[in-house]
C-alpha cells in the first residue's frame, strides 16, 4: 500500500540478477519492493546486514556467486516471514 511518505529509490543491478530475484520473490508471494522493504526493516531491527557478510580475503567477490548471495537473502526473507507469522503479524501486501 502506497503512503504519502513513500519515496522512489532507484538502483542498478545486473539484468539476470534482477530477473532471478523477481522470480524468487514471486514464488515467495511478494514483489521486489516488498522484499527490499523486508530487507531494510530487518537490517534496521538488527542494526546490521541480516545475513553473514564478511571479507575473508581480497577475493571476496570472486569467492561468492550471485546464487550464494541470493540464497542468503532468500533465507533471511523466509526467516522474517516465519517470525512474523509466529508473532501474528499479517502478511505484507504485494500491491505497489
C-alpha positions in Angstrom: 0.0 0.0 0.0 1.5 3.3 -1.1 1.5 6.1 1.5 2.3 9.7 1.4 5.7 9.0 3.0 6.7 6.5 0.2 9.7 7.6 -1.9 11.1 6.1 -5.1 14.6 4.5 -4.8 16.5 3.7 -8.0 19.3 1.1 -8.0 21.3 -0.5 -10.7 21.5 -4.3 -10.8 22.5 -6.9 -13.3 19.6 -7.8 -15.6 19.9 -11.6 -14.9 20.2 -11.0 -11.1 17.0 -8.8 -11.2 15.0 -11.4 -13.2 16.1 -14.3 -10.9 15.3 -12.3 -7.8 11.9 -11.3 -9.1 11.2 -15.0 -9.9 12.3 -16.0 -6.4 10.2 -13.2 -4.7 7.2 -14.2 -6.8 7.5 -17.8 -5.5 7.6 -16.3 -2.0 4.4 -14.3 -2.7 5.9 -10.8 -2.9 7.4 -8.4 -5.4 10.8 -6.7 -5.4 9.6 -3.7 -3.5 8.2 -5.8 -0.7 11.4 -7.9 -0.5 13.6 -4.9 -0.3 11.4 -3.3 2.3 11.6 -6.5 4.4 15.4 -6.5 4.0 15.6 -2.8 5.1 13.3 -3.4 8.1 15.3 -6.4 9.2 18.6 -4.6 8.8 17.3 -1.7 10.9 15.9 -4.1 13.6 19.3 -5.9 13.8 21.4 -2.8 13.2 23.3 -5.0 10.7 23.0 -6.8 7.4 20.6 -9.6 8.3 22.8 -12.3 7.0 26.5 -13.1 7.3 28.7 -10.8 5.2 32.5 -11.0 5.6 35.6 -10.2 3.8 37.8 -13.2 4.3 40.3 -12.2 1.7 40.8 -9.9 -1.3 38.9 -12.3 -3.5 35.6 -11.7 -1.6 33.6 -11.0 -4.8 35.2 -13.9 -6.6 34.6 -16.2 -3.6 30.8 -15.9 -3.7 28.4 -16.4 -6.5 25.2 -14.4 -7.0 23.4 -17.6 -6.1 25.2 -17.6 -2.7 24.1 -14.1 -2.0 20.6 -14.7 -3.4 20.2 -17.8 -1.2 21.3 -15.9 1.9 18.8 -13.2 1.2 16.0 -15.7 0.5 16.8 -17.5 3.7 16.6 -14.1 5.6 13.3 -13.3 3.9 11.9 -16.8 4.8 13.0 -16.4 8.4 11.4 -13.0 8.6 8.1 -14.3 7.2 8.2 -17.2 9.7 9.0 -14.9 12.6 6.1 -12.5 11.6 3.7 -15.5 11.3 4.8 -16.7 14.8 4.2 -13.2 16.2 0.8 -13.0 14.4 1.9 -10.1 12.1 -0.2 -10.1 8.9 1.5 -10.8 5.6 2.7 -7.8 3.8 0.6 -6.9 0.7 2.1 -7.3 -2.8 0.4 -4.3 -4.1 2.7 -1.4 -5.1 
